[in-house]
Amino acid sequence: MSKKSTFKKRFIIEGAIALFIAISPLLFYSYKYLPQEATSWTFLGITLTENNFGDVSTAVYYYFNKFVPLLLLVIWFVTSKSWWYHAILIPLSMYSFQLFTALNYSNSERIDENEILYVIAVTMVIVPVVYFIRVKLVDKHVHGIDLEAMDTELQILKEKEELRKEREKLEQRQKTASKKM
């Protein structure tokens, strides 16, 4: 692709992201502008139902209270250049599980109660990964420890030790051979 088309594509993508971030408060509070006590509502060919919440306004309240932060976190995760960006997966997973629960809600369930168990499982995987990345970066950039150079040095030392043992074996063989003669 040419530079101009790449620039145009990037401009469109970044513009869409900026537009979504700008209208996110409107989406977040959109439940206030829906008809009260309605059991279904159609907008742009999309029909929303009350989904056991009592009315559409309450259902949209729960959906968008999970959906908007989830998308903002996804944008942050995708555009972040920090070393710790994997930690964003923890709240991202929390909102994902909460949105799934809200979409599959039934009157007998409580909302936003058991998702913590799923988030703990995700956290148990993400935290060690982030810590490992941090340790590697701190060792290399703060303490000046180059792990690859250390591995190379250790390999050289092992090879020297093996050569020393081989030389000792050869000297031992020479001594036994000279005694036999």
C-alpha positions, 0 to 999 in steps of 0.5 A: 500500500502507498503511504497515502492509503495507509495514512487514510486508513489509519486516520479512519480507524483512529477517528472511529476510536475517538468518536466512540470515546467521545460518545461513550457517555451518551451510550452509558446514559442512554437508558434514561432516554428510553421509554419507561415500562416498555417491554421491547424497543426497536432502533435501526432494526435492532429490537431490544427486549426486557430480558427478565429485567422488567422493562427495556430501560433497566435491561439497557442500563445493565447492558451498557453499564458493562458494555461501555467500560468493556469497549473502553478497556479493549481500546486501552488494551489494544492501543497501550504500549506500556509493559504492563498492558496485560494487567488490563485483561483483569478488569476486561475479563470482569466486565466480560463476565458481567456482560455475559451474565446480564445478557443471560439474566433470569429472574432467579439469578443475582447479577454481578455476584459470582463473576469474581470467581471467574476473574480470580481464575483469570487473575491467577494466570495474568499476574504471574505473566505480568510479573515475569515481564516486569522482572525481565525488564527491570533486570535488563534496563534497571540493573543492566543484566542481560540474560542472553549474555549470561546464558552465553557465558554459562554455556561457555563455562560449561564447555570449558569445564567439559574440555577440562574434564576431557583433558584430564581423561587424556592425561590420565590415559597418557600416564597409564600408557607410559607406565605400561611401556 
